[in-house]
Amino acid sequence: AAKAIGAHVRSSGVIWVDSATVTVRPGVPTTHSGDLLRYIPLGPFQDSTGPKVDTLATPTVTVQASGGLLGDATIPATLVGTSYSDDARWGFLGALQSTLGSDVLNAAAQGKGPFVSMAAYLDDQAWDTAPPQLVIWEIPERYVGVEYKLDEYGFWAKYGKEIAGAP
């Protein structure tokens, strides 16, 4: 996904691509039992018939961004999404930074889902004071069609009229 996003952004000719030096160092392989294994309770047969435990080797990514006007560092892109985007073990943020050659702000949230994390990000002062040039929104297919009550997060009070097209 990061490579496809990077290719699309690069083909659009934005000037901030490759605005930082991104260093990627290989990670040490570790085992990880994902949360989906909880949904397949095979008891004593887990090892012989169940899904195998994942092996992850999360790379370490370092971003050295060049300063903006008067030395102010700017982050041109923001990643918003689910725990998948927020959890460094999966390496999605680092993959985006590497393929874009740019720093990427991570506004994803653990356990909130993609719509609540987007509502929270748009309601945050960061959006008002330093909006990015690009927002990458990770929405897993399982969230499509799920109803959320975003008014609990202040989103509709602030943006509801604009979205509905009201004056």
C-alpha positions as CSV (number, residue, x, y, z in Angstrom):
1,A,0.0,0.0,0.0
2,A,2.8,2.4,0.9
3,K,4.5,1.8,-2.5
4,A,1.2,2.4,-4.4
5,I,0.6,5.7,-2.4
6,G,4.2,6.7,-3.0
7,A,4.0,6.1,-6.8
8,H,0.8,8.1,-7.0
9,V,2.1,11.0,-5.0
10,R,5.4,11.1,-7.0
11,S,3.5,11.1,-10.3
12,S,1.5,14.1,-9.2
13,G,4.7,16.2,-9.0
14,V,4.4,17.6,-5.5
15,I,7.5,19.5,-4.4
16,W,7.9,18.1,-0.9
17,V,8.6,14.5,-2.0
18,D,12.2,13.6,-1.1
19,S,12.3,16.6,1.3
20,A,13.9,14.5,4.1
21,T,16.6,12.0,4.5
22,V,15.0,8.7,5.5
23,T,17.1,5.9,6.9
24,V,15.7,2.4,7.2
25,R,17.5,-0.2,9.4
26,P,16.4,-3.8,9.4
27,G,14.5,-5.1,12.4
28,V,15.1,-8.2,14.5
29,P,12.5,-10.9,13.8
30,T,10.1,-11.5,16.6
31,T,7.0,-13.6,16.9
32,H,3.6,-12.1,17.2
33,S,0.2,-13.7,18.0
34,G,-2.3,-11.5,16.4
35,D,-5.7,-10.7,17.8
36,L,-7.5,-12.8,15.2
37,L,-6.2,-16.0,16.9
38,R,-8.6,-15.2,19.8
39,Y,-11.5,-15.7,17.4
40,I,-10.4,-19.3,16.5
41,P,-10.4,-21.1,19.9
42,L,-9.0,-24.5,19.0
43,G,-7.7,-25.3,22.5
44,P,-5.2,-28.1,22.5
45,F,-5.3,-28.4,18.7
46,Q,-4.2,-24.8,18.2
47,D,-0.6,-25.7,17.4
48,S,-1.4,-28.5,15.0
49,T,-4.4,-27.2,13.1
50,G,-4.6,-23.4,13.9
51,P,-3.1,-20.5,12.0
52,K,0.7,-20.1,12.6
53,V,2.1,-17.3,14.7
54,D,3.3,-14.3,12.6
55,T,7.0,-13.4,12.5
56,L,7.6,-9.6,12.3
57,A,10.9,-7.8,11.7
58,T,9.9,-4.1,12.1
59,P,12.5,-1.9,10.7
60,T,13.7,1.2,12.5
61,V,13.0,4.3,10.4
62,T,14.8,7.7,11.1
63,V,13.6,10.8,9.3
64,Q,15.9,13.8,9.1
65,A,13.7,16.6,7.7
66,S,15.1,19.7,6.2
67,G,13.9,23.0,7.9
68,G,11.2,25.1,6.3
69,L,11.2,28.9,6.1
70,L,13.2,30.3,9.0
71,G,14.1,26.9,10.1
72,D,10.6,25.8,10.9
73,A,10.1,22.1,10.3
74,T,7.0,21.2,8.4
75,I,5.4,17.8,8.0
76,P,3.6,17.8,4.6
77,A,1.6,14.5,5.1
78,T,-0.6,13.0,7.8
79,L,-1.6,9.4,8.3
80,V,-4.9,8.8,9.9
81,G,-6.4,5.4,10.5
82,T,-6.7,2.4,12.8
83,S,-4.5,0.6,15.2
84,Y,-2.8,-1.0,12.2
85,S,-1.4,2.5,11.2
86,D,-0.7,3.4,14.8
87,D,1.2,0.3,15.7
88,A,4.9,0.6,14.7
89,R,5.3,-3.2,14.6
90,W,3.5,-3.3,11.2
91,G,5.8,-0.7,9.8
92,F,3.2,1.2,7.7
93,L,4.2,4.7,8.8
94,G,7.9,3.9,8.2
95,A,7.1,2.5,4.8
96,L,5.2,5.7,3.9
97,Q,8.1,7.8,5.1
98,S,10.6,5.8,3.1
99,T,8.7,5.7,-0.1
100,L,7.8,9.4,0.1
101,G,11.2,10.6,1.3
102,S,9.3,12.8,3.7
103,D,8.2,12.9,7.3
104,V,4.6,11.9,7.9
105,L,2.6,12.8,11.0
106,N,0.9,9.8,12.5
107,A,-2.6,10.7,13.7
108,A,-4.0,7.2,13.8
109,A,-5.5,6.0,17.1
110,Q,-5.5,2.6,18.9
111,G,-8.9,1.0,19.2
112,K,-10.9,3.9,17.7
113,G,-11.4,2.9,14.1
114,P,-10.8,5.0,11.1
115,F,-13.8,7.4,11.3
116,V,-13.4,8.3,15.0
117,S,-9.6,8.9,14.5
118,M,-10.3,11.1,11.5
119,A,-13.0,13.1,13.5
120,A,-10.6,13.5,16.4
121,Y,-7.8,14.7,14.0
122,L,-10.0,17.2,12.3
123,D,-11.2,18.5,15.6
124,D,-7.6,18.8,16.9
125,Q,-5.7,22.1,16.9
126,A,-3.0,20.6,14.7
127,W,-5.5,20.6,11.8
128,D,-6.3,24.2,12.3
129,T,-2.8,25.5,12.8
130,A,-0.8,23.3,10.4
131,P,-3.0,21.5,7.9
132,P,-1.0,19.0,5.8
133,Q,-0.8,19.0,2.0
134,L,-1.8,15.3,2.0
135,V,-3.9,13.2,4.2
136,I,-3.5,9.4,3.9
137,W,-6.6,7.7,5.4
138,E,-6.4,4.0,6.2
139,I,-9.9,2.5,6.2
140,P,-10.0,-1.3,6.4
141,E,-12.8,-2.9,4.5
142,R,-14.4,-4.3,7.6
143,Y,-15.2,-0.7,8.7
144,V,-17.2,0.2,5.5
145,G,-20.9,0.3,6.4
146,V,-20.3,0.5,10.2
147,E,-22.4,3.3,11.8
148,Y,-20.6,5.7,14.2
149,K,-21.9,8.4,16.4
150,L,-19.4,11.1,15.6
151,D,-21.3,13.8,17.5
152,E,-19.7,12.3,20.7
153,Y,-16.4,13.6,19.5
154,G,-17.4,17.2,18.7
155,F,-17.0,16.7,15.0
156,W,-20.5,17.3,13.8
157,A,-20.8,20.4,16.0
158,K,-17.8,21.9,14.3
159,Y,-18.2,20.6,10.7
160,G,-21.7,19.2,10.3
161,K,-23.2,22.3,8.5
162,E,-20.3,22.4,6.1
163,I,-20.7,18.7,5.2
164,A,-24.5,19.0,4.8
165,G,-24.0,21.9,2.5
166,A,-25.8,24.4,4.8
167,P,-24.9,28.0,4.6
